Amino acid sequence: MNWDEFSDWGSKIAAWAADYHKTMRDRPVRAQTVPGEIAARLPMAPPEAGEAMDDIMADFESIVLPGMTNWQHPRFFAYFPANAAPPSMLAEMLVTTIAAQCMLWQTSPAATEMEGVMVDWLRQAMELPDGMTGVIQDSASSATLSAVLTMRERATGYTGNRHGLSGKGALRVYCSDQVHSSIDRACWVAGIGQDNLVKLPGRGPRYSMDADDLRAAIKADLAAGHVPAGVIAITGGTGIGACDQLGDVLKVAQEFDLYTHLDAAWAGAAMICPEFRADFWADVEGYDSIVFNPHKWLGAQFDCSVQFLRDATPQLNTLKIEPEYLKTTGAEVVNYSEWTIPLGRRFRALKLWFLIRAYGLEGLRTRLRNHVLWAGEVCEAIRALDGFEIVTEPILSLFSFRAPGDDAAQQALVDALNADGRIYITQGAFGGQKIIRFQVGQFDSTREDAMSAVPVIQEIWAKISKG
């Protein structure tokens, strides 16, 4: 392909992309294919000769597209969103075109310097304290792993990387039982181990880790000769939106000089709205590490996760490695590859720059506020359905419910709704039983989209309950 052909096909694909989004409501939300169906339509061996782009694009539409779940569908109520606002997509097109590997300042100064400014824009938008810095990670999983590794190194006097963990004792990390599975995985990968991740029961209306439980667990571990390393709190847990009382948890962690990390991957975006901060963000300024994903609720194209750091030094002492070929001479600069696990880095800051400039903070706030409002309305409408119950009340734009019947009935409803294609939801578990999660958060969703879920749920339930 020459560059004239590239330009021609770039225009065609941009037009296709616009049409795809404009006709999204006519498509099923979840892919309606069965396992193996797409693979069976692909050739078993690669072609020896090049093929025409017309043929490749035609196959994309006929083979690939039916097997894609439409994450940008305005009736996507499953998981959490992975939004992609149009300005963010345009920025990604530019990033893909330039195709820079932005691992060091010198490998793309603009990428490094814009990253610092964009992190600070978001710091200001979320009312985090002056002096807090940060880095753009690929996902909250990577940010959490970075924090857990930092807990490990700090607890071992920064000797774990060099000498290993043998003889260091059982390093212990504390959290609630509502944390995301990425916390478990971080403890696996960091060598801390699943058995040393101490999960405490969530209590109260927001299923918070209890400060007295946390203090007692730390004291018991110290008495047993274990080594407490850190505490992980949550704001807006994945399952039901659980939120810890950040100040209470922080106070206990500071009593024992433990490193703290806050997982606000989904709910953190809502903290650009001042009215949510008192309930979900109080005392956040004391946390050593905080992560939130602009690629979830804020509208930035996946992947884009921001980790704020009260002091970057512990994480740099944990992750920085500087062979001769990566050294930067001359004036002192920031190399963000020293702040993260991967060496290679994409220019993720550009889509934040495009997104925030195109909508402004108030435009983004309006969307988030609407989602919270509409989720509450959907919740009340489902509560009014005969035999349905709300299991967990709305926390921001997430709530859960159950239909009449046992756990099998809940899964049957989820499966039937997703096979129907008009909406997409997911199941979860809470209180020893299966629940149905519902969250509103797709960037272009309207109140009509959100409320349309209620008659669909009612209709599908009526069909399956009759057998």
Order of alpha helices (4+ residues) and beta strands (2+ residues): alpha-alpha-alpha-alpha-alpha-beta-alpha-alpha-beta-alpha-beta-beta-beta-alpha-beta-alpha-beta-alpha-beta-beta-alpha-alpha-beta-beta-alpha-beta-beta-alpha
